[in-house]
Amino acid sequence: MEITPAAEAASSDKPFTFTAAETIRVGKKLAWHTGKSAWIFTTSFLILVVPLIIQLHREESMIAMEQEQLGVLSSSPAAPAAAPAAAAEVSQ
């Protein structure tokens, strides 16, 4: 079995061209769909990604604050040792 092209397709030797109206219609459709896609992407980004970025920033600042507090506590070893001695004097 052999597949042969249709007779009218074989006889069509003219190149495919757009008219001005078709070009304008396609351009408008492309602009419309590009705008819709941009709107969907932007709103999805704002709803899904921006809260994640804010939460990660909060987490990062909390870690930095905890490290700063641990640094302050570990740099002055005399302060924790003095606290139990002061508590012993108060109880006497």
PyMOL commands that place a pseudoatom at each C-alpha (Angstrom):
pseudoatom trace, name=CA, resn=MET, resi=1, chain=A, elem=C, hetatm=0, pos=[0.000, 0.000, 0.000]
pseudoatom trace, name=CA, resn=GLU, resi=2, chain=A, elem=C, hetatm=0, pos=[1.440, 3.336, -1.045]
pseudoatom trace, name=CA, resn=ILE, resi=3, chain=A, elem=C, hetatm=0, pos=[0.443, 6.746, 0.333]
pseudoatom trace, name=CA, resn=THR, resi=4, chain=A, elem=C, hetatm=0, pos=[0.022, 9.432, -2.311]
pseudoatom trace, name=CA, resn=PRO, resi=5, chain=A, elem=C, hetatm=0, pos=[-0.530, 13.146, -1.670]
pseudoatom trace, name=CA, resn=ALA, resi=6, chain=A, elem=C, hetatm=0, pos=[-3.870, 14.711, -2.479]
pseudoatom trace, name=CA, resn=ALA, resi=7, chain=A, elem=C, hetatm=0, pos=[-4.219, 16.114, -5.974]
pseudoatom trace, name=CA, resn=GLU, resi=8, chain=A, elem=C, hetatm=0, pos=[-5.021, 19.649, -4.838]
pseudoatom trace, name=CA, resn=ALA, resi=9, chain=A, elem=C, hetatm=0, pos=[-2.051, 19.814, -2.481]
pseudoatom trace, name=CA, resn=ALA, resi=10, chain=A, elem=C, hetatm=0, pos=[0.298, 18.834, -5.268]
pseudoatom trace, name=CA, resn=SER, resi=11, chain=A, elem=C, hetatm=0, pos=[-1.112, 21.446, -7.628]
pseudoatom trace, name=CA, resn=SER, resi=12, chain=A, elem=C, hetatm=0, pos=[-0.731, 24.308, -5.092]
pseudoatom trace, name=CA, resn=ASP, resi=13, chain=A, elem=C, hetatm=0, pos=[2.631, 25.874, -5.952]
pseudoatom trace, name=CA, resn=LYS, resi=14, chain=A, elem=C, hetatm=0, pos=[1.970, 29.386, -4.574]
pseudoatom trace, name=CA, resn=PRO, resi=15, chain=A, elem=C, hetatm=0, pos=[3.843, 30.363, -1.383]
pseudoatom trace, name=CA, resn=PHE, resi=16, chain=A, elem=C, hetatm=0, pos=[1.914, 30.822, 1.848]
pseudoatom trace, name=CA, resn=THR, resi=17, chain=A, elem=C, hetatm=0, pos=[1.451, 34.523, 2.625]
pseudoatom trace, name=CA, resn=PHE, resi=18, chain=A, elem=C, hetatm=0, pos=[-0.353, 36.476, 5.302]
pseudoatom trace, name=CA, resn=THR, resi=19, chain=A, elem=C, hetatm=0, pos=[-2.562, 39.404, 4.474]
pseudoatom trace, name=CA, resn=ALA, resi=20, chain=A, elem=C, hetatm=0, pos=[-2.266, 42.581, 6.546]
pseudoatom trace, name=CA, resn=ALA, resi=21, chain=A, elem=C, hetatm=0, pos=[-5.521, 41.800, 8.363]
pseudoatom trace, name=CA, resn=GLU, resi=22, chain=A, elem=C, hetatm=0, pos=[-4.333, 38.300, 9.279]
pseudoatom trace, name=CA, resn=THR, resi=23, chain=A, elem=C, hetatm=0, pos=[-1.015, 39.675, 10.519]
pseudoatom trace, name=CA, resn=ILE, resi=24, chain=A, elem=C, hetatm=0, pos=[-2.787, 42.225, 12.717]
pseudoatom trace, name=CA, resn=ARG, resi=25, chain=A, elem=C, hetatm=0, pos=[-5.172, 39.569, 14.059]
pseudoatom trace, name=CA, resn=VAL, resi=26, chain=A, elem=C, hetatm=0, pos=[-2.311, 37.233, 14.932]
pseudoatom trace, name=CA, resn=GLY, resi=27, chain=A, elem=C, hetatm=0, pos=[-0.391, 40.100, 16.550]
pseudoatom trace, name=CA, resn=LYS, resi=28, chain=A, elem=C, hetatm=0, pos=[-3.375, 41.053, 18.697]
pseudoatom trace, name=CA, resn=LYS, resi=29, chain=A, elem=C, hetatm=0, pos=[-3.900, 37.438, 19.745]
pseudoatom trace, name=CA, resn=LEU, resi=30, chain=A, elem=C, hetatm=0, pos=[-0.227, 37.095, 20.623]
pseudoatom trace, name=CA, resn=ALA, resi=31, chain=A, elem=C, hetatm=0, pos=[-0.290, 40.303, 22.678]
pseudoatom trace, name=CA, resn=TRP, resi=32, chain=A, elem=C, hetatm=0, pos=[-3.485, 39.225, 24.463]
pseudoatom trace, name=CA, resn=HIS, resi=33, chain=A, elem=C, hetatm=0, pos=[-2.141, 35.796, 25.388]
pseudoatom trace, name=CA, resn=THR, resi=34, chain=A, elem=C, hetatm=0, pos=[1.219, 37.223, 26.415]
pseudoatom trace, name=CA, resn=GLY, resi=35, chain=A, elem=C, hetatm=0, pos=[-0.564, 39.667, 28.722]
pseudoatom trace, name=CA, resn=LYS, resi=36, chain=A, elem=C, hetatm=0, pos=[-2.699, 36.924, 30.228]
pseudoatom trace, name=CA, resn=SER, resi=37, chain=A, elem=C, hetatm=0, pos=[0.357, 34.743, 30.790]
pseudoatom trace, name=CA, resn=ALA, resi=38, chain=A, elem=C, hetatm=0, pos=[2.240, 37.612, 32.417]
pseudoatom trace, name=CA, resn=TRP, resi=39, chain=A, elem=C, hetatm=0, pos=[-0.723, 38.311, 34.716]
pseudoatom trace, name=CA, resn=ILE, resi=40, chain=A, elem=C, hetatm=0, pos=[-1.003, 34.653, 35.755]
pseudoatom trace, name=CA, resn=PHE, resi=41, chain=A, elem=C, hetatm=0, pos=[2.735, 34.364, 36.373]
pseudoatom trace, name=CA, resn=THR, resi=42, chain=A, elem=C, hetatm=0, pos=[2.882, 37.600, 38.385]
pseudoatom trace, name=CA, resn=THR, resi=43, chain=A, elem=C, hetatm=0, pos=[-0.090, 36.822, 40.617]
pseudoatom trace, name=CA, resn=SER, resi=44, chain=A, elem=C, hetatm=0, pos=[1.106, 33.260, 41.186]
pseudoatom trace, name=CA, resn=PHE, resi=45, chain=A, elem=C, hetatm=0, pos=[4.552, 34.581, 42.117]
pseudoatom trace, name=CA, resn=LEU, resi=46, chain=A, elem=C, hetatm=0, pos=[3.050, 37.058, 44.580]
pseudoatom trace, name=CA, resn=ILE, resi=47, chain=A, elem=C, hetatm=0, pos=[0.807, 34.453, 46.180]
pseudoatom trace, name=CA, resn=LEU, resi=48, chain=A, elem=C, hetatm=0, pos=[3.255, 31.548, 46.338]
pseudoatom trace, name=CA, resn=VAL, resi=49, chain=A, elem=C, hetatm=0, pos=[6.835, 32.821, 46.312]
pseudoatom trace, name=CA, resn=VAL, resi=50, chain=A, elem=C, hetatm=0, pos=[6.801, 36.173, 48.129]
pseudoatom trace, name=CA, resn=PRO, resi=51, chain=A, elem=C, hetatm=0, pos=[5.524, 34.703, 51.441]
pseudoatom trace, name=CA, resn=LEU, resi=52, chain=A, elem=C, hetatm=0, pos=[8.230, 32.047, 51.200]
pseudoatom trace, name=CA, resn=ILE, resi=53, chain=A, elem=C, hetatm=0, pos=[10.909, 34.701, 50.707]
pseudoatom trace, name=CA, resn=ILE, resi=54, chain=A, elem=C, hetatm=0, pos=[9.584, 36.674, 53.688]
pseudoatom trace, name=CA, resn=GLN, resi=55, chain=A, elem=C, hetatm=0, pos=[9.579, 33.578, 55.900]
pseudoatom trace, name=CA, resn=LEU, resi=56, chain=A, elem=C, hetatm=0, pos=[13.122, 32.649, 54.877]
pseudoatom trace, name=CA, resn=HIS, resi=57, chain=A, elem=C, hetatm=0, pos=[14.268, 36.188, 55.702]
pseudoatom trace, name=CA, resn=ARG, resi=58, chain=A, elem=C, hetatm=0, pos=[12.653, 35.969, 59.151]
pseudoatom trace, name=CA, resn=GLU, resi=59, chain=A, elem=C, hetatm=0, pos=[14.276, 32.595, 59.760]
pseudoatom trace, name=CA, resn=GLU, resi=60, chain=A, elem=C, hetatm=0, pos=[17.665, 33.954, 58.725]
pseudoatom trace, name=CA, resn=SER, resi=61, chain=A, elem=C, hetatm=0, pos=[17.355, 36.944, 61.062]
pseudoatom trace, name=CA, resn=MET, resi=62, chain=A, elem=C, hetatm=0, pos=[16.300, 34.676, 63.957]
pseudoatom trace, name=CA, resn=ILE, resi=63, chain=A, elem=C, hetatm=0, pos=[19.350, 32.462, 63.413]
pseudoatom trace, name=CA, resn=ALA, resi=64, chain=A, elem=C, hetatm=0, pos=[21.603, 35.530, 63.340]
pseudoatom trace, name=CA, resn=MET, resi=65, chain=A, elem=C, hetatm=0, pos=[20.048, 36.830, 66.565]
pseudoatom trace, name=CA, resn=GLU, resi=66, chain=A, elem=C, hetatm=0, pos=[20.493, 33.451, 68.282]
pseudoatom trace, name=CA, resn=GLN, resi=67, chain=A, elem=C, hetatm=0, pos=[24.123, 33.282, 67.195]
pseudoatom trace, name=CA, resn=GLU, resi=68, chain=A, elem=C, hetatm=0, pos=[24.682, 36.800, 68.513]
pseudoatom trace, name=CA, resn=GLN, resi=69, chain=A, elem=C, hetatm=0, pos=[23.138, 35.861, 71.862]
pseudoatom trace, name=CA, resn=LEU, resi=70, chain=A, elem=C, hetatm=0, pos=[25.246, 32.699, 72.078]
pseudoatom trace, name=CA, resn=GLY, resi=71, chain=A, elem=C, hetatm=0, pos=[28.330, 34.779, 71.281]
pseudoatom trace, name=CA, resn=VAL, resi=72, chain=A, elem=C, hetatm=0, pos=[27.546, 37.186, 74.122]
pseudoatom trace, name=CA, resn=LEU, resi=73, chain=A, elem=C, hetatm=0, pos=[26.975, 34.336, 76.567]
pseudoatom trace, name=CA, resn=SER, resi=74, chain=A, elem=C, hetatm=0, pos=[30.119, 32.456, 75.612]
pseudoatom trace, name=CA, resn=SER, resi=75, chain=A, elem=C, hetatm=0, pos=[32.388, 35.547, 75.652]
pseudoatom trace, name=CA, resn=SER, resi=76, chain=A, elem=C, hetatm=0, pos=[31.805, 36.310, 79.373]
pseudoatom trace, name=CA, resn=PRO, resi=77, chain=A, elem=C, hetatm=0, pos=[32.360, 33.070, 81.355]
pseudoatom trace, name=CA, resn=ALA, resi=78, chain=A, elem=C, hetatm=0, pos=[32.602, 34.924, 84.712]
pseudoatom trace, name=CA, resn=ALA, resi=79, chain=A, elem=C, hetatm=0, pos=[28.982, 36.062, 84.649]
pseudoatom trace, name=CA, resn=PRO, resi=80, chain=A, elem=C, hetatm=0, pos=[27.375, 32.572, 84.916]
pseudoatom trace, name=CA, resn=ALA, resi=81, chain=A, elem=C, hetatm=0, pos=[29.797, 31.545, 87.688]
pseudoatom trace, name=CA, resn=ALA, resi=82, chain=A, elem=C, hetatm=0, pos=[29.006, 34.681, 89.716]
pseudoatom trace, name=CA, resn=ALA, resi=83, chain=A, elem=C, hetatm=0, pos=[25.260, 34.078, 89.567]
pseudoatom trace, name=CA, resn=PRO, resi=84, chain=A, elem=C, hetatm=0, pos=[25.235, 30.875, 91.716]
pseudoatom trace, name=CA, resn=ALA, resi=85, chain=A, elem=C, hetatm=0, pos=[27.563, 32.509, 94.272]
pseudoatom trace, name=CA, resn=ALA, resi=86, chain=A, elem=C, hetatm=0, pos=[25.238, 35.487, 94.542]
pseudoatom trace, name=CA, resn=ALA, resi=87, chain=A, elem=C, hetatm=0, pos=[22.292, 33.162, 94.989]
pseudoatom trace, name=CA, resn=ALA, resi=88, chain=A, elem=C, hetatm=0, pos=[24.113, 31.344, 97.814]
pseudoatom trace, name=CA, resn=GLU, resi=89, chain=A, elem=C, hetatm=0, pos=[24.774, 34.631, 99.633]
pseudoatom trace, name=CA, resn=VAL, resi=90, chain=A, elem=C, hetatm=0, pos=[21.115, 35.638, 99.361]
pseudoatom trace, name=CA, resn=SER, resi=91, chain=A, elem=C, hetatm=0, pos=[19.931, 32.324, 100.818]
pseudoatom trace, name=CA, resn=GLN, resi=92, chain=A, elem=C, hetatm=0, pos=[22.176, 32.685, 103.945]
for i in range(1, 92): cmd.bond("trace and resi %d" % i, "trace and resi %d" % (i + 1))
show_as sticks, trace
zoom trace
